[in-house]
Amino acid sequence: MLKLGGWTAVSVVRLNTICPYYTMYPLQFPLRVLRNAQPRRWVLDLFCGRGIINFAARLLGMNTVGFDTSPIAVAIASAKLVRVSASEVIVEAQRILSSKREVDVPEGTFWDTAFHRKTLVDICRLRQAIGVRPRSPAQVMLRALVLGILHGPLTRSHPSYFSNQCPRTFAPKPAYAVRFWKKHGFSPRQVDALDLIDRRARHCLSYQVGEVKGYIRRGDARDPAIFESESQFSWIITSPPYYGMRTYIPDQWLRNWFVGGPPHVSYVQPPAELAHSSPEHFSDQLRQVWQNVQKICAPNAHLICRFGGIKDRDVDSLDLLRDSLRHTPWRLVTTRNAGTAHNGKRQACQFGVRGKSKPKREYDLYARLAN
């Protein structure tokens, strides 16, 4: 239950659940950090993911900007800042789905088994209209809604997702998925796309959150050019990719396809993503980010960074993060134990067997900009 300024409302935060994401943290984290911040101050997230920091800022009446190199993240986070009604989104979906224009539909065993043909055509119609360049707030919201219901588990009653049995949080790899579906006798159901969008839109947009200034942009925080026209930020709250975690796009390949990517899994790392060749190189890249952002910060600005690690990299994540602050104008104030991914309601694998290994501990680092 969310509590803000003495009031409690579950419906207010439904927009935050518009689309699951492979790595995320509870909304309570940024709300707690910003609870005593002054309204209308600017909040920046340099690795915004699905926009939890930006949404928290909006709930608190603070202006906010988010950057990310992933087009999927930008699509989801952008919906957290637009103001639009459920009826406007539904009307836009109806207009697109009623079109008779020809659309490109991917072919192959995976696509035949993942989606009912009629449902796939509807998805492709939506992809063609809004996947890459939505032209209105309704289209921005509709794109995020579709990303959220593109794949997920089968249900006994009304379908909640377009796909055959899948995880919600990440996309299955095609060969494994086909074998899994055939082994268990799962078949895709025809889904009424408009009905599903209608139900999801009314759920996520049952409450209208107040407007603030800000936007989400695709950009690499190592590049100082992306900050050239920015305002002064009082709060930098962010969570960089954990060292060794390089599969954001491959793990989200179906959603990446919807926003303009290829209809297959690609493991080629885009140059805009942080390189993970060594802990030292990774730390140097974060140092460049901290140096870049200080140029657009207000005096005594706050930097709060949540960071952790993955099991196959034997690196002390807290030491790595501390090292990244060396030779920067950011002064370390404190660090706090943030628990692990098992703390709170984190989304786990729903496709196969749950992993047995314990996740690594996460930390929150607090720093201030030295005068």
C-alpha positions as CSV (number, residue, x, y, z in Angstrom):
1,M,0.0,0.0,0.0
2,L,1.5,3.4,-1.0
3,K,1.4,6.2,1.4
4,L,2.1,9.8,0.3
5,G,1.4,12.9,2.2
6,G,-1.1,11.2,4.6
7,W,-3.1,9.5,1.9
8,T,-3.1,5.9,0.7
9,A,-4.1,4.7,-2.8
10,V,-3.3,1.5,-4.6
11,S,-4.8,2.8,-7.9
12,V,-2.3,5.7,-8.1
13,V,0.6,3.3,-8.6
14,R,-1.0,1.0,-11.2
15,L,0.7,2.9,-14.0
16,N,4.0,1.8,-12.5
17,T,3.1,-1.8,-13.3
18,I,2.3,-1.1,-17.0
19,C,5.1,-3.4,-18.1
20,P,7.4,-5.7,-16.1
21,Y,11.1,-5.4,-16.5
22,Y,13.9,-7.9,-15.9
23,T,15.7,-5.8,-13.2
24,M,13.8,-3.4,-11.1
25,Y,13.3,-2.3,-7.5
26,P,10.4,-1.3,-5.4
27,L,8.8,2.1,-5.8
28,Q,9.2,2.7,-2.1
29,F,12.9,3.1,-2.5
30,P,12.8,6.5,-4.5
31,L,9.7,7.6,-2.5
32,R,11.7,7.2,0.7
33,V,14.7,9.0,-0.7
34,L,12.7,11.9,-2.0
35,R,10.1,12.2,0.8
36,N,11.7,15.4,2.2
37,A,12.8,16.9,-1.1
38,Q,11.3,20.3,-2.2
39,P,8.6,20.1,-4.9
40,R,9.4,21.2,-8.4
41,R,13.1,20.4,-8.0
42,W,14.6,18.4,-10.8
43,V,15.3,14.6,-10.5
44,L,17.6,12.8,-13.0
45,D,17.9,9.1,-13.6
46,L,20.9,8.3,-15.8
47,F,20.0,4.6,-16.3
48,C,16.2,4.9,-16.0
49,G,15.1,1.4,-17.0
50,R,11.3,1.3,-16.7
51,G,11.1,4.7,-15.1
52,I,10.5,4.0,-11.5
53,I,12.6,7.0,-10.3
54,N,10.8,9.2,-12.8
55,F,7.4,8.0,-11.7
56,A,8.2,8.5,-8.0
57,A,9.3,12.1,-8.8
58,R,6.0,12.7,-10.6
59,L,4.0,11.4,-7.7
60,L,5.8,13.9,-5.5
61,G,5.4,16.8,-7.8
62,M,9.1,16.9,-8.9
63,N,10.3,17.6,-12.4
64,T,12.2,14.7,-13.9
65,V,14.4,13.5,-16.8
66,G,15.5,9.9,-17.6
67,F,18.1,8.5,-19.9
68,D,18.6,5.0,-21.1
69,T,20.3,3.2,-24.0
70,S,17.5,0.6,-24.4
71,P,14.6,1.5,-26.6
72,I,12.4,-0.8,-24.6
73,A,13.2,1.1,-21.4
74,V,12.6,4.4,-23.0
75,A,9.2,3.2,-24.3
76,I,8.1,2.0,-20.9
77,A,9.4,4.9,-18.9
78,S,8.0,7.5,-21.3
79,A,4.5,6.3,-20.5
80,K,5.1,7.1,-16.8
81,L,5.2,10.9,-17.7
82,V,2.3,11.4,-20.1
83,R,-1.2,12.3,-19.0
84,V,-3.9,10.6,-21.0
85,S,-7.2,8.8,-20.2
86,A,-8.0,5.2,-20.7
87,S,-10.7,6.1,-23.2
88,E,-8.3,8.0,-25.3
89,V,-5.9,5.0,-25.4
90,I,-8.8,2.6,-26.3
91,V,-10.1,4.9,-29.1
92,E,-6.5,5.0,-30.6
93,A,-6.2,1.2,-30.4
94,Q,-9.5,0.8,-32.1
95,R,-8.5,3.1,-34.9
96,I,-5.3,1.2,-35.5
97,L,-6.8,-2.2,-35.3
98,S,-9.6,-1.4,-37.7
99,S,-7.1,-0.4,-40.4
100,K,-7.1,-2.6,-43.5
101,R,-3.5,-1.8,-44.5
102,E,-1.1,-4.6,-45.2
103,V,1.4,-5.4,-42.4
104,D,4.6,-7.4,-42.3
105,V,4.2,-10.5,-40.2
106,P,7.2,-12.6,-39.1
107,E,7.2,-16.2,-40.2
108,G,8.5,-19.4,-38.6
109,T,7.8,-22.1,-36.1
110,F,8.3,-19.9,-33.1
111,W,5.9,-17.2,-34.3
112,D,3.3,-19.9,-35.3
113,T,3.5,-21.4,-31.8
114,A,3.9,-18.2,-29.7
115,F,0.8,-16.4,-31.0
116,H,-2.4,-17.2,-32.7
117,R,-2.2,-16.0,-36.3
118,K,-5.0,-13.4,-36.0
119,T,-3.6,-12.1,-32.7
120,L,-0.1,-11.8,-34.3
121,V,-1.5,-9.8,-37.2
122,D,-3.1,-7.4,-34.7
123,I,0.2,-7.1,-32.8
124,C,2.0,-6.3,-36.1
125,R,-0.6,-3.7,-37.0
126,L,0.0,-2.0,-33.6
127,R,3.8,-2.4,-34.1
128,Q,3.7,-0.7,-37.5
129,A,1.6,2.2,-36.2
130,I,3.3,3.0,-32.9
131,G,6.3,0.7,-32.3
132,V,9.1,3.1,-33.2
133,R,7.6,6.7,-33.3
134,P,4.4,7.2,-31.4
135,R,2.9,10.6,-32.3
136,S,0.7,11.4,-29.4
137,P,0.4,10.8,-25.6
138,A,-2.3,8.1,-26.4
139,Q,0.1,6.3,-28.6
140,V,3.0,6.6,-26.1
141,M,0.7,4.9,-23.5
142,L,-0.6,2.4,-25.9
143,R,2.9,1.3,-26.9
144,A,3.8,0.7,-23.3
145,L,0.6,-1.2,-22.6
146,V,1.2,-3.5,-25.6
147,L,4.8,-4.2,-24.4
148,G,3.4,-5.2,-21.0
149,I,0.9,-7.7,-22.4
150,L,3.0,-8.9,-25.3
151,H,4.0,-12.1,-23.5
152,G,3.1,-13.8,-20.2
153,P,1.4,-16.8,-18.6
154,L,-1.8,-18.4,-19.8
155,T,-4.8,-17.9,-17.6
156,R,-7.9,-20.0,-17.1
157,S,-10.3,-17.1,-17.6
158,H,-10.0,-14.0,-19.8
159,P,-6.5,-13.9,-21.3
160,S,-4.1,-11.4,-19.7
161,Y,-1.4,-11.6,-22.4
162,F,-1.2,-12.1,-26.2
163,S,1.2,-15.1,-26.1
164,N,1.3,-18.8,-25.5
165,Q,2.7,-19.7,-22.0
166,C,5.7,-17.4,-21.3
167,P,7.4,-15.4,-18.6
168,R,6.2,-11.9,-18.1
169,T,9.5,-10.4,-17.3
170,F,11.7,-11.7,-20.1
171,A,11.2,-13.2,-23.5
172,P,12.0,-17.0,-23.9
173,K,14.6,-18.0,-26.5
174,P,12.8,-19.5,-29.6
175,A,14.2,-23.0,-29.7
176,Y,13.7,-23.6,-26.0
177,A,10.2,-22.1,-26.1
178,V,9.0,-24.3,-28.9
179,R,10.3,-27.5,-27.2
180,F,8.7,-26.4,-24.0
181,W,5.3,-25.7,-25.6
182,K,5.3,-29.0,-27.5
183,K,6.4,-31.0,-24.4
184,H,3.5,-29.6,-22.3
185,G,0.9,-29.4,-25.1
186,F,0.5,-25.6,-24.9
187,S,-1.1,-23.8,-27.8
188,P,-1.7,-20.1,-28.4
189,R,-5.2,-18.8,-28.0
190,Q,-6.8,-16.2,-30.2
191,V,-6.9,-13.1,-28.1
192,D,-9.3,-10.2,-28.7
193,A,-6.6,-7.5,-28.8
194,L,-9.0,-4.6,-28.3
195,D,-10.7,-6.2,-25.4
196,L,-7.4,-7.0,-23.7
197,I,-6.1,-3.4,-24.3
198,D,-9.4,-2.0,-23.0
199,R,-9.1,-4.0,-19.7
200,R,-5.4,-3.2,-19.2
201,A,-5.9,0.5,-20.0
202,R,-8.7,0.9,-17.5
203,H,-6.7,-0.9,-14.9
204,C,-3.5,1.1,-15.3
205,L,-5.2,4.5,-15.9
206,S,-7.9,4.3,-13.2
207,Y,-6.3,7.4,-11.5
208,Q,-4.8,10.4,-13.2
209,V,-1.5,11.5,-11.7
210,G,-0.6,15.2,-11.7
211,E,1.6,16.6,-14.4
212,V,5.2,17.7,-14.0
213,K,7.9,18.9,-16.4
214,G,10.3,16.4,-17.9
215,Y,10.8,13.6,-20.5
216,I,12.6,10.4,-21.2
217,R,15.3,10.2,-23.8
218,R,17.5,7.5,-25.4
219,G,21.1,8.4,-24.6
220,D,24.4,7.2,-23.3
221,A,25.4,8.9,-20.0
222,R,29.1,8.5,-20.9
223,D,28.6,11.1,-23.7
224,P,28.7,14.6,-22.3
225,A,26.8,15.9,-25.3
226,I,23.5,14.5,-24.0
227,F,23.6,17.0,-21.1
228,E,24.3,20.2,-23.1
229,S,20.8,21.6,-22.9
230,E,19.8,20.3,-19.4
231,S,18.5,22.2,-16.4
232,Q,20.2,22.1,-13.0
233,F,19.4,18.9,-11.1
234,S,19.2,18.6,-7.3
235,W,18.8,14.9,-7.2
236,I,20.6,12.2,-9.2
237,I,19.0,8.8,-8.4
238,T,20.0,5.9,-10.5
239,S,20.9,2.2,-10.8
240,P,23.5,1.3,-13.4
241,P,23.6,-2.1,-15.0
242,Y,25.3,-4.5,-12.6
243,Y,28.8,-5.5,-13.6
244,G,28.6,-8.5,-16.0
245,M,24.9,-8.0,-16.8
246,R,25.0,-7.6,-20.6
247,T,21.8,-9.3,-21.8
248,Y,19.1,-6.7,-21.3
249,I,18.2,-6.6,-25.0
250,P,18.5,-10.4,-25.7
251,D,16.4,-11.1,-22.6
252,Q,13.8,-8.6,-23.9
253,W,14.1,-9.5,-27.6
254,L,10.4,-9.8,-28.3
255,R,9.7,-6.3,-26.8
256,N,12.8,-5.1,-28.7
257,W,11.2,-6.4,-31.9
258,F,8.0,-4.5,-31.2
259,V,9.9,-1.2,-30.9
260,G,11.7,-1.7,-34.2
261,G,14.3,-4.4,-33.6
262,P,14.8,-7.6,-35.5
263,P,12.5,-10.6,-35.2
264,H,15.2,-12.8,-33.7
265,V,17.6,-12.8,-30.7
266,S,20.8,-10.9,-31.2
267,Y,23.7,-11.0,-28.8
268,V,25.7,-8.2,-30.4
269,Q,26.2,-5.6,-27.7
270,P,25.3,-2.1,-28.9
271,P,28.2,0.4,-28.5
272,A,26.1,2.7,-26.4
273,E,25.9,0.1,-23.6
274,L,28.5,0.0,-20.8
275,A,31.4,-2.4,-21.6
276,H,32.1,-5.2,-19.1
277,S,35.6,-6.2,-20.1
278,S,37.0,-5.7,-16.6
279,P,36.0,-4.2,-13.2
280,E,38.5,-1.4,-13.7
281,H,37.2,-0.5,-17.1
282,F,33.6,-0.6,-15.8
283,S,34.5,1.6,-12.9
284,D,36.2,4.1,-15.3
285,Q,33.1,4.3,-17.3
286,L,30.9,5.1,-14.3
287,R,33.5,7.7,-13.2
288,Q,33.0,9.4,-16.6
289,V,29.2,9.4,-16.0
290,W,29.6,11.0,-12.5
291,Q,32.0,13.6,-14.0
292,N,29.6,14.4,-16.8
293,V,26.5,14.8,-14.7
294,Q,28.1,17.1,-12.1
295,K,28.3,19.9,-14.7
296,I,24.5,20.1,-14.7
297,C,23.9,19.8,-11.0
298,A,22.8,22.4,-8.5
299,P,25.2,23.1,-5.6
300,N,25.2,20.4,-3.0
301,A,23.2,18.1,-5.2
302,H,22.5,14.5,-4.0
303,L,23.7,11.4,-5.8
304,I,22.0,8.1,-4.7
305,C,23.0,4.9,-6.5
306,R,21.6,1.4,-6.0
307,F,24.1,-1.2,-7.2
308,G,24.7,-4.9,-6.9
309,G,26.3,-7.8,-8.7
310,I,25.6,-11.1,-10.5
311,K,26.6,-14.6,-9.5
312,D,29.1,-15.3,-12.3
313,R,31.3,-12.3,-11.6
314,D,33.4,-12.5,-8.5
315,V,33.6,-8.8,-7.8
316,D,32.8,-6.8,-4.7
317,S,30.1,-4.5,-6.1
318,L,30.4,-2.0,-3.3
319,D,34.1,-1.6,-3.8
320,L,33.6,-1.2,-7.5
321,L,31.0,1.6,-6.9
322,R,33.2,3.4,-4.4
323,D,36.1,3.2,-6.8
324,S,34.0,4.9,-9.5
325,L,33.7,8.1,-7.3
326,R,37.5,8.6,-7.0
327,H,38.8,11.7,-8.8
328,T,35.2,13.1,-9.1
329,P,33.6,16.0,-7.3
330,W,31.2,13.6,-5.5
331,R,31.8,13.1,-1.8
332,L,30.8,9.8,-0.3
333,V,28.4,10.3,2.6
334,T,27.3,6.7,3.5
335,T,26.4,3.3,2.1
336,R,23.5,1.2,3.1
337,N,22.7,-2.5,2.8
338,A,19.7,-2.8,0.4
339,G,19.2,-6.5,0.9
340,T,18.8,-8.8,-2.2
341,A,16.4,-9.4,-5.0
342,H,14.5,-11.7,-2.6
343,N,13.5,-8.7,-0.5
344,G,10.1,-7.2,-1.4
345,K,8.1,-8.3,-4.4
346,R,10.5,-8.9,-7.2
347,Q,9.5,-10.6,-10.4
348,A,11.1,-14.0,-11.0
349,C,11.1,-16.6,-13.7
350,Q,7.7,-18.1,-14.5
351,F,8.8,-20.2,-17.4
352,G,11.0,-23.0,-16.1
353,V,12.5,-24.0,-12.7
354,R,13.3,-21.2,-10.3
355,G,17.0,-20.6,-9.8
356,K,18.4,-22.1,-6.6
357,S,21.4,-19.8,-6.1
358,K,21.1,-16.9,-3.8
359,P,21.3,-13.4,-5.4
360,K,24.1,-11.1,-4.4
361,R,23.6,-8.3,-1.9
362,E,22.7,-4.9,-3.2
363,Y,23.8,-1.5,-1.8
364,D,22.6,2.1,-1.8
365,L,25.4,4.7,-2.0
366,Y,24.7,8.3,-1.0
367,A,27.0,11.1,-2.1
368,R,26.9,14.9,-2.2
369,L,28.4,17.3,-4.7
370,A,31.4,19.0,-3.2
371,N,31.4,22.8,-3.4
